[in-house]
Amino acid sequence: MERDAVPERPARTTRGRRLAALVLGGVLALAGVEGAVRTLAPQADAPLAGSLLRGPLTRPGDHRVRTEAGEATVHVNAHGFVDHEWPSPDAAKGAPRVAVLGDSFVQGAQVALDDGYGRRLQSALRAGGSPTAEVLSLGVPGAGTATALEVYRAHVRALRPDVVVLGFLVANDVLNNHPLLEAKDDKPFYARAPDGALVRTGAARTLARGPLWEASHAWRWITRERVAAEVARRKVALGRGVPVDLRVHDPTPDPVWEEAWAVTDALVGALAREAHADGARFVTVLFPDGVTANARDRDAAVGRWPAAAAWDPARAQARAATMAARHGPVIDLLPALRDRPSLYLPKDGHWTADGHAAAAVATAEGLRAR
């Protein structure tokens, strides 16, 4: 009798089951990664296209963040800034109102909301004799003076502040204003026309978004890590072998840096004039970074980038003070923060909660003195 042929179906079924198991395993692995990111490093959505606001913390509501300082909850208000909700100018009538512009040091998303610079400044002003003082914090991470100027026009003017404070981080606010020095292109840029006028030359853009971005914290994390790695690579390339941020301390004449200083000077002047025209006083507060303020961070930078050993970190701080003084009062925080490494996060470089407090107290004292 002829033996029946062995059917192929069981083999196909076995392969199908194995494929299904592999797919299921992959789905479970991806779900595990997604769950881990949501738990350990939750990723807020990106700003809306065309917005001046950048970074992940722009959508109104409470956001849990995990940084070198630990886990904290920050609040993004209805205007898109990390701060408490702001009363309308009419509701706050009679209360002295201070609007603070700046970058991630002003935003303070590395610490709990009430430990940030703006909130600490409000507390310091109220404790020092202005019990109804109100501080509005408009920090945009990575912002240069060009962004600060446009944030003033888009957000601050309608808030009718009595005082406009520009928080100026000397370490990178100059390079932020020049496209040949800035490693990120998602911000506005200006150039000087032959007659000295400022001309906008670049438009802000945001990260590309899609269904995967909208749905997955893990995909947002991967995308942001990839962008951060590329930015770090570009910083070293722009700095010719050292991070371009450190080049602000390099005394060697450089025409690109000189143009960056000149554009920054013009931008600060434009911001001061517009604030004065709107009836507000204008003050620049100089923020020193850790490399400028303390030996621990300076030694760490020189250990990794020996070319910086001969550069004087106080030089740029002094130049910024001279520049800003042409446009109004200047409060230099370097004396208050010098040789206090505990005020800076060792890896992140931003202020600790104590750093925000020390900076705010020194700022309040400077504002009262002026």
C-alpha positions in Angstrom: 0.0 0.0 0.0 1.3 3.4 -0.9 2.1 5.5 2.2 0.3 8.8 2.4 2.6 11.9 2.1 3.3 13.8 5.3 1.2 17.0 5.2 3.1 20.3 5.3 0.5 22.1 7.4 1.9 21.1 10.8 5.3 22.6 9.8 3.7 25.8 8.6 1.7 25.9 11.8 4.8 25.5 13.9 6.6 28.3 12.0 3.5 30.5 12.4 3.4 29.9 16.1 7.1 30.7 16.5 6.6 33.9 14.5 3.6 34.8 16.6 5.7 34.2 19.8 8.5 36.4 18.5 6.1 39.1 17.6 4.4 38.8 21.0 7.8 38.9 22.7 8.8 42.0 20.8 5.5 43.7 21.6 5.9 42.9 25.3 9.6 44.1 25.2 8.5 47.4 23.6 5.7 47.7 26.2 8.2 47.1 28.9 10.5 49.9 27.5 7.5 52.2 27.2 6.5 51.5 30.8 10.0 52.0 32.1 10.4 55.4 30.3 7.0 56.6 31.5 8.0 55.6 35.1 11.6 56.7 35.1 11.9 59.5 32.6 8.4 60.7 31.5 8.5 62.7 28.3 6.2 65.7 27.9 5.1 66.6 24.4 6.9 69.2 22.3 5.8 72.8 21.7 3.4 73.6 18.9 5.0 74.3 15.6 6.1 77.9 15.2 6.1 78.5 19.0 8.9 80.5 20.6 8.8 78.1 23.5 11.1 75.2 23.3 11.9 72.1 25.3 9.4 69.5 26.6 7.7 71.6 29.3 5.3 73.8 27.4 2.0 72.1 27.7 -0.1 73.5 30.6 -0.5 71.3 33.6 1.6 69.5 36.2 4.6 67.5 34.9 6.7 65.0 36.8 10.4 65.4 36.1 13.4 63.3 37.1 16.8 65.1 37.0 20.1 64.9 38.8 18.5 66.9 41.6 15.9 64.1 42.1 12.3 63.8 41.2 10.1 66.9 41.3 6.7 68.2 40.0 6.7 71.4 38.0 3.7 73.3 36.7 3.3 74.8 33.3 0.9 77.6 33.4 -1.7 78.6 30.8 0.8 80.8 29.0 3.2 77.8 28.5 5.8 78.7 31.1 7.1 76.8 34.2 5.5 79.0 36.8 2.3 79.4 38.9 -0.7 80.8 37.1 -0.5 84.6 36.7 -3.3 86.9 37.7 -4.4 89.4 35.0 -2.7 92.8 35.2 -6.1 94.3 36.2 -6.5 91.8 39.1 -3.0 92.6 40.3 -3.3 96.3 40.0 -1.2 98.1 42.6 1.2 95.2 43.2 4.7 95.7 41.9 5.1 93.3 39.0 8.5 91.9 37.9 8.9 89.9 34.7 12.0 87.7 34.4 13.2 86.6 31.0 15.9 84.0 30.5 16.8 80.5 29.7 16.7 77.2 31.6 18.2 78.8 34.7 15.2 81.0 34.9 12.9 78.1 34.0 14.3 76.0 36.9 12.8 72.7 35.8 15.5 70.8 37.6 13.9 71.5 41.0 10.4 71.7 42.5 8.3 74.6 41.3 8.6 76.7 44.4 12.3 76.2 44.6 12.9 77.9 41.2 14.5 81.3 40.7 11.3 83.2 40.0 9.4 81.9 42.9 12.4 82.4 45.2 12.8 85.9 44.0 9.2 86.7 44.8 9.6 85.4 48.3 12.8 87.4 48.8 11.2 90.6 47.6 8.2 90.1 49.8 10.4 89.3 52.8 12.5 92.4 52.1 9.8 95.0 52.2 7.5 94.5 49.2 4.8 92.3 50.6 2.7 92.3 47.5 5.5 92.0 44.9 4.7 89.6 42.1 7.3 87.8 40.0 6.4 86.3 36.6 9.0 83.8 35.4 9.3 83.4 31.6 12.2 80.9 31.2 12.8 79.2 27.8 15.5 76.6 27.8 18.3 77.3 25.4 17.0 80.9 24.9 19.4 83.6 23.7 18.7 87.3 23.8 16.9 87.1 20.5 14.4 84.7 22.0 14.1 86.9 25.1 13.3 89.9 22.9 10.6 88.0 21.0 9.1 86.5 24.2 8.9 90.1 25.6 6.9 91.2 22.5 4.7 88.1 22.4 4.0 87.6 26.2 5.5 90.2 28.5 4.2 93.4 27.1 0.6 92.4 27.7 1.4 91.6 31.3 2.3 95.2 32.0 5.3 94.7 34.3 6.9 97.4 36.4 10.3 95.9 36.1 11.7 93.7 33.3 14.7 91.5 34.4 16.9 89.8 31.8 18.6 86.8 33.3 21.8 86.7 31.2 23.8 83.5 31.3 27.3 84.6 30.2 28.4 81.1 29.4 26.1 80.7 26.4 23.8 83.7 25.9 26.3 85.3 23.5 26.8 82.2 21.3 23.0 81.6 21.4 22.6 84.8 19.3 24.8 83.7 16.4 24.0 80.9 13.9 27.6 80.1 13.3 28.2 79.4 17.0 24.8 78.0 18.1 24.5 74.2 17.7 20.7 74.3 17.8 18.7 75.9 15.0 15.2 75.9 16.5 15.3 79.5 17.6 15.3 83.0 16.1 18.4 84.8 15.0 19.1 88.4 14.1 21.9 90.2 12.3 23.0 93.8 12.1 22.2 95.8 9.0 24.7 98.3 7.7 22.8 101.1 9.4 23.0 99.2 12.7 19.4 98.0 12.7 18.5 94.5 13.7 17.2 92.2 11.0 15.7 88.8 11.7 17.5 86.2 9.7 16.2 82.8 11.1 12.9 81.3 12.1 12.3 79.0 15.0 11.4 75.4 14.2 10.4 72.5 16.3 11.0 68.7 16.3 9.1 66.8 13.6 6.0 65.1 15.1 3.9 62.2 14.0 1.6 59.4 15.4 4.5 57.6 17.0 5.8 60.7 18.7 2.3 61.5 19.9 1.7 58.1 21.4 5.0 57.0 22.8 7.1 58.4 25.6 9.9 56.0 24.6 10.0 57.3 21.1 10.1 60.9 22.4 13.0 59.9 24.7 14.9 58.2 21.9 14.4 61.2 19.6 15.5 63.7 22.2 18.6 61.6 23.2 19.6 61.4 19.5 19.2 65.1 19.1 21.1 65.8 22.3 24.0 63.6 21.1 24.1 65.4 17.8 24.0 68.8 19.5 26.9 67.7 21.8 28.9 66.7 18.7 28.2 69.9 17.0 29.2 72.0 20.0 32.7 70.4 20.0 32.9 70.9 16.2 31.9 74.5 16.5 34.4 75.0 19.3 37.2 73.5 17.3 37.9 70.7 19.6 36.4 72.0 22.8 32.7 72.7 23.6 31.8 76.0 22.0 30.4 77.3 25.3 34.0 77.4 26.7 35.2 79.5 23.8 33.5 82.5 25.4 36.5 82.6 27.8 39.1 82.3 25.0 40.9 85.7 24.7 42.1 85.0 21.2 40.5 87.5 18.8 37.8 85.9 16.6 35.6 87.9 14.2 32.6 85.5 14.6 32.6 85.9 18.3 33.0 89.7 18.0 30.0 89.8 15.8 28.1 87.6 18.3 28.9 90.1 21.1 27.9 93.0 18.9 24.5 91.4 18.0 24.0 90.6 21.6 24.7 94.2 22.6 22.1 95.4 20.0 19.5 92.9 21.2 19.9 93.9 24.9 19.6 97.5 23.8 16.4 96.8 21.8 14.9 95.0 24.7 15.8 97.8 27.1 14.3 100.4 24.8 11.1 98.5 24.4 10.7 97.9 28.1 11.3 101.6 28.8 8.8 102.7 26.1 6.2 100.5 27.8 6.8 102.2 31.1 8.9 99.5 32.8 12.4 99.7 34.3 15.0 97.3 32.8 17.6 95.4 34.7 20.2 92.8 33.5 21.1 90.1 36.0 24.3 88.3 35.1 24.2 84.5 35.8 27.6 82.8 36.2 27.9 79.2 35.2 29.7 76.7 37.4 33.0 77.0 35.4 33.1 80.7 36.2 31.9 80.4 39.8 33.8 77.6 41.4 37.0 75.6 41.2 35.3 72.2 41.2 33.5 72.8 37.9 36.5 74.7 36.4 38.9 71.9 37.2 36.5 69.3 35.7 36.3 71.3 32.5 40.0 71.8 32.2 40.6 68.1 33.0 38.5 67.1 30.0 39.5 70.1 27.8 43.1 71.1 28.6 43.0 73.9 26.1 40.8 75.9 28.5 43.4 75.9 31.3 44.9 79.3 30.2 41.5 81.0 29.9 40.2 83.4 32.5 36.5 82.6 33.2 36.0 86.0 34.8 36.9 87.8 31.6 33.6 87.2 29.8 31.6 88.0 33.0 33.3 91.4 33.1 32.8 92.0 29.4 29.1 91.2 29.8 28.8 93.6 32.7 30.3 96.4 30.7 28.0 95.6 27.7 24.8 95.4 29.8 25.6 98.6 31.7 25.2 100.6 28.5 21.5 99.7 28.7 20.6 100.0 32.3 21.5 98.7 35.8 23.4 95.5 36.1 23.3 92.9 39.0 26.3 90.5 38.8 25.6 87.3 40.8 29.2 86.1 40.6 30.2 87.5 44.0 27.2 85.9 45.7 27.8 82.5 44.1 31.6 82.3 43.9 33.3 79.3 45.5 30.1 77.6 46.4 30.0 74.4 44.4 27.0 73.1 46.2 24.9 75.6 44.4 25.5 73.8 41.1 24.5 70.3 40.0 27.8 68.5 39.2 26.8 66.9 35.9 23.8 68.9 34.8 25.4 72.3 35.5 22.1 74.1 36.6 21.5 75.4 40.0 20.4 73.3 42.9 17.5 74.5 45.0 20.1 76.3 47.2 21.6 77.8 44.1 18.2 79.2 43.0 17.7 80.6 46.5 21.1 82.2 46.7 20.7 83.8 43.2 17.2 85.1 44.1 18.3 86.7 47.4 21.2 88.4 45.7 18.9 89.6 42.9 16.3 90.9 45.4 19.1 92.8 47.3 20.3 94.3 44.0 16.8 95.4 42.9 16.1 97.0 46.3 19.4 98.9 46.1 18.5 100.2 42.6 
